[in-house]
Amino acid sequence: MVSSPHEAMHRIFQEYPGLFSRVSEVLGIDIPPPTSATVLPTDLTEAKPVERRVDTLLRIETETDGPYLLAIEAQGKKDRRKTTSWPYYVSYLHNRYDGLPVLLLVVCQDHATAQWAARPLTIGLPQWPTLTLNPLVAGPHNMPVITNVAEARKDLALATLAAITHADNPDVGAILKTLSAALREAPEDVADPIVELTAQGLGNRPAAQQWRNLVAVDTSFYKSFMSEEIRDEGRAEGRAEGRAEGQAKGQAEGLLLILQVRGIVLTDETREKISTCTDPQLLHRWLHRATTATTVEDVFTEDR
């Protein structure tokens, strides 16, 4: 069964084909920047009962080196079947598209899988390999940890992929907070797909709930499906428990999580003050201050 992180790790290249140019820089590969990119069919099935599909396939155009094909595979764990299917993909695509150069990029979310995927795959005899495949691998071992808002704004697509590949990083809270802050000034049509891809890429990890809470701090500038879902959940909870009470409860939980992610230490008294607050407007003000606060006093200072 295909997981949502699997989909996000390769679909982000469909949404942002130019992202590979930045990823190749991170990986230390000198590849000309694209002038255009076309999403191609991913079905590599032949006229026999064997179905083979690459996750994402792009035709990249460049000014200096001409076109090439970029096959992208999202890999969640080691899979020995890939030792035969990946060389097949590359040789088949090379033949089907009239000898165009083919690159294989494997995107992973854990170090062990990334290390496994990076091994050259050789077909032939030990003393004379007939075909050797060298996949490019992007994962937590080489994708940047972006915790600077200005850096994230420079390339939101790369920041999104980096956040997805670092989904299990102990500092993922800071990474997601940075990405969320970078999106605040982004247009809707830019922010919406990033919000969704990030949520999809985090899957059912604890970080996914952190991302939902960060987005829920101010859903007014997020019109995405996930934000609508958050609002719907709030309305349903409001009908069950009373709208104001349900909203306040969710805001209090979100505030406590944000303060935890930012490393702000809370006393039992402060934690109780937040948990027992039933004023949604007051909690909303605290939530906004929490996104930039450095101490717990900064959250409450204007209310004193």
N, C-alpha and C positions, 0 to 999 in steps of 0.2 A: 504494500500500500504506500502510495506516494505521500510524504509528509509535507506540511506547509513550509518548514525551513528548506526542504529540498527544492520546492517550487521557487521560493524567494531567491535562493542562491544563484539560480541560473536565469530566472525571469527578469531580474534587474538589468541584465545585459540586453534584453529585448526592449525594455523601457528606455535604457540609456546606452545605445550601441557604442558611443564614444568612450564609455567607461573603460574599455579594454586598453585604450591608449595610456590611461593613468595607471591601470593595474600593471601593465608591462613595465612602466617606469619603476614601480615599486619592486617588481620582481627582477629588475636589473637587465631587462632585455631591450635592445635598441630596435624598436619597431616604429616606422614612420606613422605620424598621426593620420587618422582617417579623414578623407574628404567626404565620404558618405558610407552608409551601412544599410544593408537590406536583410530583413528577416526571411530566411528560407524555410521550406518545409522540413520538418524533423523526421519524417518517416523514411527509414533506410531499408525498408522491407523489400526483399527480392521476390520473384515469382516462384516461391517455394514456401512450405509451411514453417518459416523461421522469421519472426518479426523482430526487427531491431530498430530502436528509436534513440537518437541522441536527444539530450534535454533541450538544448537551444543551438541553433545553427545560424550563423551570420555570414554574409558576404561583405567583406570590408574593402573599400576602395582607398587607395593612397596615391599621392601625386608622384612619388619617387620610385616605389617598388611595385606598382601595379596592384591588382586585386589579390586577395587571399581569402580562404575560408577559415572561420573560427568556430570550432565545435566546443560547446561548454557543457560539462557534466557536473552536477551537484552530487557530492558523495558524502553520505552520512556515516558510513562505516566501511570496513574492509570487505571486499567482495571479490573472491578469486575468479568469478566469471568475467570480470572486467579485463583480466589479462588476455582474454581472447576477443572480447567484443570491442575494446578500444582500438587495437590494431586494425580490426575489420572496419570500424567506422572510418578511420583515416584513409585506408587503402581504397575503400569503396567510394568515398567522397572525391578522392584524387582522380579516380577513374570516371566517375559520373559527371564531374564538372571540368572535363577536358584538361586535366593535368594542373589545375590550380593548386598552389601551395596550401597545405592544411595545417593548422595549429590546433592542438587539443589543450583546453584549459580546464582543470579540475578544481572546484571550489569546495573547501571542507570547513568544518567547525571544531575539529579537535586535532591535537598534534599527532596522535598515533595514526589516524587516517591520512593526514597530510603527508606524513613520512612514508607511509606505505604507497600512496598514490604517486609520489615523486620518483619512485624507482624506475629506471629504464626497463622497458619490456622488449625482450629480444626473441625473435623467431629465427630458427636455424640451428646450426651446430655450434658448440662452444668455440671451436677453432675458426668458424666462418659464419658469423651471423648474417642471415639474409635480410632481415628487416629489424631495425631498432626504433622503438617509439620512446620519445622523451616528452612526457607531459609537462606542461606548465602547471604549477599548483599554487593556489591562493588560499591562505588559511590563517589561523591565529599565530603561526610561527613567523609570518612575514608581512601581514597586513598591519598598517599603522594603528596604534591606539590613539584615537583623536579625542582629546579632552579640552581642546582650545576652540572656542566658538568661532573665532575669526578663521581658523584653519578649516573648520567644518564648512563654513559658508563658501569658501573658495571652490569646493567641489563636493556638493551635497550627495551626488551619486556615489563617489568613493567613500564618503563618510558613512553612508548607509550600508554599503557592502562591508566596510570595516566593522561596523556595529554588529552586523549579522554574523560575521566570522568570529567575533569575540563574544558570542552569546554566553559562553561559559566562563568568561574572564571574571575574576573576583571584583574587578573595578567596573563591571558592566554598567552599574548604576550611574557612575560619573560619565561614561561614554554616552549613554542614552540621554542624560541630562544635557550634555553638550549638543547632541543632535537636535533635541527638542528646542533648545534655545536658538539654535541656528535657523530653525524653520519659522520662527516667529515673524520674521520680515519677508519670508518667501511668499510669492503669489499662491493662490489656492491651487492652481493647476500644477504647481511644482510640489507643494507640501502634501497634497492629498495622496498621490501614489507612494511617496516616501513613507508616510504614516502607515499605509497598508502593508507595504513591502517589509517594513521593520517589524510590524506585528506578526506578519506571516513568518518571517525568518526566525523570530524568537520561539515560535511554536508554543509548547506548553511548559516552557521553563519558567522559573520564578521571575526571571527578568521580564517576561511578557506582561505580568501584572504591574511591574514597575513602569513599563512603557505606557500602559493604559492609564495609570494614575497621573503620569506626567502630561499626557494628552488631555486628561480630564481636568487639569488645573484651569485651563481656559479653552473650552471647546468652541468658543465663539469664533476663533480664527481657523479652526479645523472643521471643514464641512464634509469630511470623508465618511465612508461607511462605518468605520470603527467608532467615530465620534457620534454618529447617529445611533449606533448600537448602545454606546454608553448613556446617551440621553434617554433612549428607550428603557434601558434597565433602571435608570433613575425614576422615570415616570411610573414603571411597574411597581417599583419598591414604594414609591409615594402612595400609590393607590392601596397597597397592602398595609402600610404602617402609618400612613399620613405623610403627605408630600414633604412638608418641611422637615419632619423628623428623619425621614429616609434620606433626604438630600444632605442634611447636617451630618448624619452618620457617615455617609460616603465621603464627604469633604474632610471630616476628622480623620478617617482612616488614610486618605490620600495625603493629608498634611503630615501625619506621623511617619508615613513611608518616605516622603520627600526629605524630611529632617534626618531620618536615618541614613538615607542615601548620601546626603551631603555631609554626614559625619558629625552632626550637631548633637551633643549629649543633652538628654532631657532628664530632669529630676522627676520623681514620682508625682510631685505636686503639679508640675507643668504638664505631664502626660495626662493627668486626671482633668486638668483645666481644659485641654483640647478635647478629650474623649467625652466630657459631659456638656460641652457647649452645644446649644440647640439653635443658635442664631446663624442661618445660612449666609447672610451678608457679612457678618463678622468673620466667619470661617473663610469666606471667599477672599477677604482682605488679607487674612493670615497666610492663605495659600500663595497669593501673589508675592507677598514679602518673603516667603520661605524660599522662593526660587533664586533669590539673590542674597539672602541673609548669611552672615558668617557666624553669628551667635544667636541663641534663642531669644535674647533680649531684642534683637533687631526685628523679630517677628511681631512682638507685642508693643513696641515702643510708642507708636502713634496713638494707641488706645489708652495710654496712661495719662 
